[in-house]
Amino acid sequence: MKDNNSLIIVEGLKKHYLNGKVKALDGIDAEIKKGEVVVIIGPSGSGKSTFLRSLNLLEEPTDGKILFEGVDITDPKTNINLHRQKMGMVFQHFNLFPHMTVLKNMTIAPQKLRNISESQAKEKAFELLKTVGLEERANDYPSQLSGGQKQRVAIVRALCMEPDVMLFDEPTSALDPEMVGEVLEVMKNLAKEGMTMITVTHEMGFAREVASRVIFIDEGKIIEQGTPSEIFDNPKHPRLKDFLSKVL
Amino acid sequence: MFDEFYSQFKLNFIDENRWFSLLKGLGTTLEITFLALILGLVIGIVIATVRSTYDKNQSSLKKKGGLGYVLMKVLNAICNLYLTVIRGTPVVVQLMIAYFIIFANAKDGTLVAVFAFGLNSGAYVAEIFRSGIMSVDNGQFEAGRSLGFNYPQTMIHIIIPQAFKTVLPTLCNEFIVLIKETSVAGYVGVMDLTKAGDIIRGRTFSAFMPLIAVALIYLLMVIILSSLVKRLERRLRKNER
């Protein structure tokens, strides 16, 4: 079942709180292939964010296995820091480092973790900033940017590490409505370039347009998954139907 | 009346260059305070890091178990013991224990005072710093870890610089408190500002002039430093907007 195209394989992933009283994730199996754009949808509290955050072990699973590029990252002997370098993450609240300029936000990780020279790191950072139209803000501090600009910086900050997969945790949920578009645009371009992406979002339009696969999670389980048209135009499970009737 | 004042002034400050011993005492006070603050800062940051690391990762450390957990538990216990002892005993007693017991052979009381006040200040700085570390949003921590930084790297590059900025005004206040606390250094034969004033009093048999002068010098330093802290606070707040 392991074919060379799979990037992440999740087996029986569980996350329990309070000694099993709360089951945020209740046995999830999934496989993410290279180049896939997976969008995860589900009601709030369904476990979709927990699932995403488990993939780079920001949440430590209670049980189950996660294979990333063939390595079991849930094994305590695995050096998770090395694998996290290959998994970019974008957060709902941006989490830019407020004490650093935009440029420094982007260059610190490559410089400290991959021993890339300052000039090379800067060159790469400028190149990426240009793709999101923010090269003129390189020397500003995050507090001087709008929400949409912050999130675009957060995306290119993650890209500076040249990750093999990008994890987006509700990247537009904290934005004013008029700024959602600019961030989604950047994500669309990234998908077009062939980046493997896993996105938790409430933007159904984005899911329909960009996703290669949509996963519906509820109560810590994958209820249904398929292409956007299968999920949105022809939902089968009553809970998915119910969810879609509320959000569409 | 004015003549009386002048002759007292002359006797206490000008005769035998007594003003100079006050000046030297002030230098010693500042030297002890400054060096003790640096020592306290180093101790404080280390302890705050250990304690907040333990607090934040207790559950995951426990689950992994093994040497790491035991080590952290022991380190945390040592830190707690240190905080309890230092904050639970008077600084004068600590100073005398340092001078007469720990460094019983020491000739330079100033260095012993630096050690004692540094150790004392470290306990308070540690708690100041810990509150600073805890006040940094957890998202900052996650962002650092998600880029691939390990725990110490995340602390050093991302969390501690932000914590430092948050607690800077409080740290400066600790410096101000420390200036006044060092006035007991005379107990171990250090010629600080207070001791210098007291010695003048002993020689001239007039208490008013030298002691009021010493008090005014402390007051002036504290007022100046406090106003600097206020300005610093205002500037830091502006930067955040």
Chai-1 contact restraints between the chains, C-beta under 6 A:
chainA,res_idxA,chainB,res_idxB,connection_type,confidence,min_distance_angstrom,max_distance_angstrom,comment,restraint_id
A,N56,B,S146,contact,1.0,0.0,6.0,A-B,restraint_1
A,L58,B,E142,contact,1.0,0.0,6.0,A-B,restraint_2
A,N81,B,G148,contact,1.0,0.0,6.0,A-B,restraint_3
A,N81,B,N150,contact,1.0,0.0,6.0,A-B,restraint_4
A,R84,B,S146,contact,1.0,0.0,6.0,A-B,restraint_5
A,R84,B,G148,contact,1.0,0.0,6.0,A-B,restraint_6
A,Q85,B,G148,contact,1.0,0.0,6.0,A-B,restraint_7
A,M89,B,S146,contact,1.0,0.0,6.0,A-B,restraint_8
A,F91,B,G139,contact,1.0,0.0,6.0,A-B,restraint_9
A,H93,B,G139,contact,1.0,0.0,6.0,A-B,restraint_10
A,N95,B,G139,contact,1.0,0.0,6.0,A-B,restraint_11
A,N95,B,A143,contact,1.0,0.0,6.0,A-B,restraint_12
A,F97,B,I158,contact,1.0,0.0,6.0,A-B,restraint_13
A,H99,B,P161,contact,1.0,0.0,6.0,A-B,restraint_14
A,H99,B,Q162,contact,1.0,0.0,6.0,A-B,restraint_15
A,A109,B,L147,contact,1.0,0.0,6.0,A-B,restraint_16
A,L113,B,G148,contact,1.0,0.0,6.0,A-B,restraint_17
